[in-house]
Amino acid sequence: MTGWLVTARFLKPNINAMALFPFILIREDAMRNDKVLLNHERIHLRQQAELLVLPFYILYLLNYLLSLARYRRHYPAYRNISFEREAYDKEADLHYLGRRRWYNWLAYL
C-alpha cells in the first residue's frame, strides 16, 4: 500500500505529512523524496486498513486523550500514541512493511 501523494499546503508548519486513508498529504512537493517520512505515513495507512479506517481514528483519539491525561502536554501525548510509537520506531526501516505482522501496533500499547 503506497498511498496517493497529495500536496496539501494547508498543513500547519509543524505538520510535514498526514495519512488519511488512502491518501498521504504532504506539505511540500519536495517531501515526495523523503523515504523515511513516506514510510512513516505508509505504516499509518497499513494500521488504518487493518482496522477498517474509522475504528483507527477512534482508537487514535482515545489513545491520545489517555496519553494527554497522563503527560499533560500535547507532544509527549502524541508521541506515546501506540500507532505513532510503531511508526516512529520503524520509519527508518524501509523494508518493515514487507514483514510487518497484522496488528503489530498492539505491541506498542
Number of C-alpha atoms within 10 A of each C-alpha: 10 14 17 13 17 16 17 16 13 11 15 10 8 7 11 15 22 21 21 16 20 17 16 23 26 24 21 15 12 9 17 16 9 9 14 16 19 25 22 23 27 24 25 23 24 22 21 21 16 13 15 12 16 12 13 18 14 11 15 17 14 13 18 22 17 14 21 18 11 11 14 12 11 13 11 14 18 20 16 19 24 21 26 21 17 22 22 18 11 18 22 15 14 13 11 13 16 7 7 13 9 12 12 13 19 10 10 13 12
